[in-house]
Amino acid sequence: MSITLAKGIKLQNDKTWSLDYKRTPYANLLAVASTDRKIKILNIKPNGTKLEDVLDGTVHRKAVRSVAWRPNTDINTVTLAAGSFDATVSIWTKDIASHVAEDEEEEDTDMAGESEMDLLAIIEGHENEVKCVAWSQDGMLLATCSRDKSVWIWETDEMGEEYECVSVLQEHSQDVKHVVWHPTMNLLASSSYDDTIRLWKEYDDDWECVAVLTGHEGTVWSSDFEASDNKLDIRLASVSDDSAVRIWKYIEEDDENDGQQVWICQSILPKVHHNQVYSVAWSPKSGLIATSGSDGTLALYKETEKGSGTWEVVAQKELCHGVYEVNIVKWIDVDGQELLATGGDDGSVNIWNFKI
Amino acid sequence: MSEYLNDNPDVLEVDELPSRKEDNEQLFENFGSKEALERKKLLLKIDHSPTSQVLHNIELLDKLLLLNNTPDLISDTENLLTESDSDLNDESILGAGNENICEEYLGEPADPVDVQEIYDLTAHICDPEHPLTLGQLSIVNLPDIEVHDDGNPDHLAEVVIRITPTITHCSLATLIGLGIRVRLERALPPRFRITILLKKGTHNSEQQVNKQLNDKERVAAACENEQLLGVVSKMLQTCK
């Protein structure tokens, strides 16, 4: 199995922090967050890649750390949330209905600059750096986390204009680095500088911590759920400063403690990374897991048999952003073909092909 | 009450600090380029009095003379993908890979960074509360620096530096560590991974400080904090 570079796109001279991908009827949009405060939107096409939009760089006063596309509730618009070190979260939107109609008549219309994403809302509440933003699968809840040790859950409307804070979760004892929602359930995982992962669920009209996953021996940088429709079959992959990749598995509701869940660490993946591992992505399509980190290596792991908990490294690409650190890896589905996108401290976004 | 947290630190004189051996006998040895050697001889002929700045900075002079090419600087405006020339349709991303392996350095001799270089970069940083350098206060010490570097710009390299705060509860340890990190990140090539640790047993909250100093996100955020960056910039200026 091999990983080969399909396209390298140099966007700025400073850290690329975060990527998020969304397929729409008119384009495959990859949002890019970076230290230069300007969110960039790339259009990833099978026959090339185009810089579609650069959002207003004056909205955030510090680095943009995280971006997330809202799962669509309305196919005529796209909405993006962005969290910044300036403690705010911005919401951007764009009407794409006109593009969809245009595309049917004239296929090669150049959309760049035609209509830009507009600022829809600014959400304030966190005391300091926002580290991550994530939408629930129905797009109605937005989770944000910060160095202020809290996770906030915001409820929004159809349009995504108004945000009401429904819960502030303060159980982590240190910075919260990352939040991610389960792809089909309203279950949230938060990763922290306190070396733990916490799982959160709505219970009796409030959000409660239902499990604490301990085992990592350093900051947990990110986590990702396995795609599953079965409510009893839930797994989470996590990566940490301790250079390990762990798989956690939901076992059962805890009978003795109302609402609490029992989780176990099912496996620790074969060691690839030497230093901090910053990002993990679990493919909803192939079930493969991808990780990237400080050592610049992009690694792919495959479970020998689905659900078995036995994993093997099937490919690795060293120095995938040269000698720079790799902060983020995402699976992207470009017109049916699964590819990988990575973002590094070199300011580049790289798109990767892989062969199994 | 003293205005200092530690008002009586041990201080080394500047000439007691470790440095590269300098020897007039060896001034003209190990010189790669004949041309550079000639230029050096000429410069020394012009001014060879004991007060000569040239003689005092002989090491710097060597470095300047040995620089064959100035390093390539990347302009903020060049080479970046902009909206106006955003059409990248020239190649298929679904086809075979088109890897660009950087070959511009091939053929150049490897020039690994050594511990003395790391010492020179960090020992002259100013202490945040005393008008003295980290070297003079023995916060940075030559034997506590580790470097793993083969000099190849395409290989990863590593620096581990263990610092000794002047007192075990020194609240400025984090700031000193941040100053060292900022200096090294700015001065060293991107292949370096820098680890800054408090020397074992020198501080009450060793682990907390270590964790903070080596968290890239915390450091990046600190570098966007104007006030903090102001204090760090002061430390990085030469001590007066």
Interface residues (C-beta under 8 A of the other chain):
Chain A: T4 L5 A6 K7 G8 I9 K10 L11 Q12 N13 K15 T35 I44 K45 P46 N47 G48 T49 K50 L51 E52 D53 V54 K62 A63 R65 F85 A112 G113 N128 E129 K131 R147 D175 K177 Y193 G218 T219 D241 N275 Q276 S294 D295 G296 L319 G322 V323 Y324 E325 V334 Q337 L339 D345 D346 I351 N353
Chain B: I74 D76 N79 L80 L81 T82 E83 S86 D87 L88 N89 D90 E91 S92 I93 L94 G95 A96 G97 N98 E99 N100 C102 P153 D154 H155 L156 P189 P190 R191 R193 K211 D215 K216 E217 R218 A220 A221 E224
